[in-house]
Amino acid sequence: MDMLAEGFGALAVVLNFIGYRQNKVEKYLFVSSFALMSVSIHFFMLDAMAAGIGTLLASIRNMVALKYRGKSVLFFFVAANIGFFIYEWFGLDHGPLIIVAYTSSLIFTVGSIVIRDAMRIRQWFLVAESLGLIYSVSVGSIFGTVFNVSNLSSIISKLYMERRRN
């Protein structure tokens, strides 16, 4: 099971690496939705529910954000994140580590729906990916960790290239 879980994690790394190389927000959202679905499966298979839920919601959110970006969409996904957090915190009595996962998820949610500038999204996603890295390491996810490190490297690299161009 761990090999299969890590296989989904590896697929997520490849897809998200491609996603972060996109110059248009729409292309990024499309490619990353498949990466997020893969990493969601990965985390669920490792019993890391907070990350599984957060990345599943993110995958759906990215597809929805291709067509709809209104306040109602933002409200729905923020409410879903908060609702699942409350369920895990109070209903399942999961520990404080889930705060890290859901904070990351909320940053990604607001950024993906509200921000239209690719450079600004990357800046905010540095914070969210860093939180994701903390969570991945904490739950012992090999490819979750590689996923976050790869994403952080891609974001930093792309920001550096954009800064040199300007």
BELLIN-V467574 format. One line per field, one symbol per residue. burial: b if it has 16 or more other ideal C-beta (glycine too) atoms within 10 Angstrom, else e. A space follows every 50 residues. Layout:
burial: ???
This chain:
burial: eeeebbebbbbbbebbbbbbebeebeebbbbbbbbbbbbbbbbbbbebbb bbbbbbbbbbbbbbbeeeeeeebbebbbebbeebbeebbeeeebeeebeb bbbbbbbbbbbbbebeebeebbebbeebbebbbbbbebbebbbbbbbbbb bbebbeebeeeeeeee
